[in-house]
Amino acid sequence: MKQVGFFILMVVLIATAMSGCTPYHAQGITAGALVGGVTGAIVDHREPARGALIGGTLGGFAGGALAEMSYRNAREQSYYYNNGRSESYNYPYPRYR
């Protein structure tokens, strides 16, 4: 019963933390947590639940950080090519009408 309560608490905490994220960040966190959890369970074969918890936590942080870096880089490149304009086409020089 204690493990079920702990699992429910972890799901609630993760859902609360991910509620402020963009869908792009949520995908990165979820993918990182899944890969980290599986890897942690395989590495710590004597206590797979503990390994999955530790690996999932570290993987979630790493996935979120990678998603944030990729998201910032994409926004920065978009701003660079648009020169701050909100137009849909990307001209490297000013366009005169």
C-alpha positions as CSV (number, residue, x, y, z in Angstrom):
1,M,0.0,0.0,0.0
2,K,2.9,2.3,0.7
3,Q,4.3,1.9,-2.8
4,V,0.9,2.7,-4.4
5,G,0.7,5.9,-2.4
6,F,4.3,6.8,-3.4
7,F,3.5,6.1,-7.0
8,I,0.3,8.3,-6.9
9,L,2.3,11.1,-5.2
10,M,5.0,10.9,-8.0
11,V,2.4,11.1,-10.8
12,V,0.8,14.1,-9.2
13,L,4.1,15.9,-8.7
14,I,5.2,15.2,-12.3
15,A,1.8,16.3,-13.7
16,T,2.0,19.5,-11.6
17,A,5.6,20.2,-12.8
18,M,4.6,19.6,-16.5
19,S,1.5,21.7,-16.4
20,G,3.5,24.9,-17.0
21,C,5.5,23.4,-19.9
22,T,4.9,23.8,-23.6
23,P,4.0,20.6,-25.4
24,Y,7.5,20.6,-26.9
25,H,9.0,20.5,-23.5
26,A,6.6,17.9,-22.2
27,Q,7.6,15.6,-25.1
28,G,11.3,16.0,-24.2
29,I,10.7,15.4,-20.5
30,T,8.5,12.3,-21.2
31,A,10.9,10.8,-23.7
32,G,13.9,11.4,-21.3
33,A,12.0,10.0,-18.3
34,L,11.0,6.8,-20.2
35,V,14.5,6.1,-21.6
36,G,16.1,6.9,-18.2
37,G,13.6,4.8,-16.4
38,V,14.1,1.7,-18.6
39,T,17.9,2.2,-18.5
40,G,17.9,2.6,-14.7
41,A,15.8,-0.5,-14.2
42,I,18.2,-2.5,-16.4
43,V,21.3,-1.2,-14.7
44,D,20.1,-1.7,-11.2
45,H,18.8,-5.3,-11.7
46,R,18.6,-6.1,-7.9
47,E,16.3,-3.1,-7.2
48,P,14.7,-2.2,-10.5
49,A,12.1,0.1,-9.0
50,R,14.8,2.2,-7.4
51,G,16.9,2.3,-10.6
52,A,13.9,3.2,-12.6
53,L,13.0,6.1,-10.3
54,I,16.5,7.5,-10.3
55,G,17.0,7.0,-14.0
56,G,13.6,8.4,-14.8
57,T,14.3,11.5,-12.8
58,L,17.7,12.1,-14.3
59,G,16.4,11.3,-17.8
60,G,13.4,13.7,-17.3
61,F,15.8,16.6,-16.4
62,A,18.1,15.8,-19.3
63,G,15.2,15.5,-21.7
64,G,13.8,18.8,-20.5
65,A,17.1,20.6,-20.8
66,L,17.7,19.3,-24.3
67,A,14.2,20.3,-25.4
68,E,14.8,23.8,-24.0
69,M,18.1,24.2,-25.7
70,S,16.6,23.1,-29.0
71,Y,13.6,25.3,-28.6
72,R,15.7,28.4,-27.8
73,N,18.0,27.7,-30.8
74,A,15.1,27.4,-33.1
75,R,13.6,30.7,-31.9
76,E,16.9,32.4,-32.2
77,Q,17.4,31.2,-35.7
78,S,13.9,32.3,-36.7
79,Y,14.5,35.8,-35.3
80,Y,17.8,36.0,-37.1
81,Y,16.4,35.1,-40.5
82,N,13.3,37.3,-40.1
83,N,15.2,40.3,-38.8
84,G,12.6,40.8,-36.1
85,R,9.7,40.9,-38.6
86,S,6.7,38.7,-38.3
87,E,6.5,38.0,-42.0
88,S,6.3,34.4,-43.1
89,Y,9.1,34.6,-45.7
90,N,12.8,34.7,-44.9
91,Y,14.8,37.3,-46.9
92,P,18.3,38.0,-45.8
93,Y,18.0,41.5,-47.1
94,P,15.4,44.2,-46.6
95,R,12.5,44.0,-49.0
96,Y,11.2,47.3,-50.5
97,R,7.7,47.6,-51.9
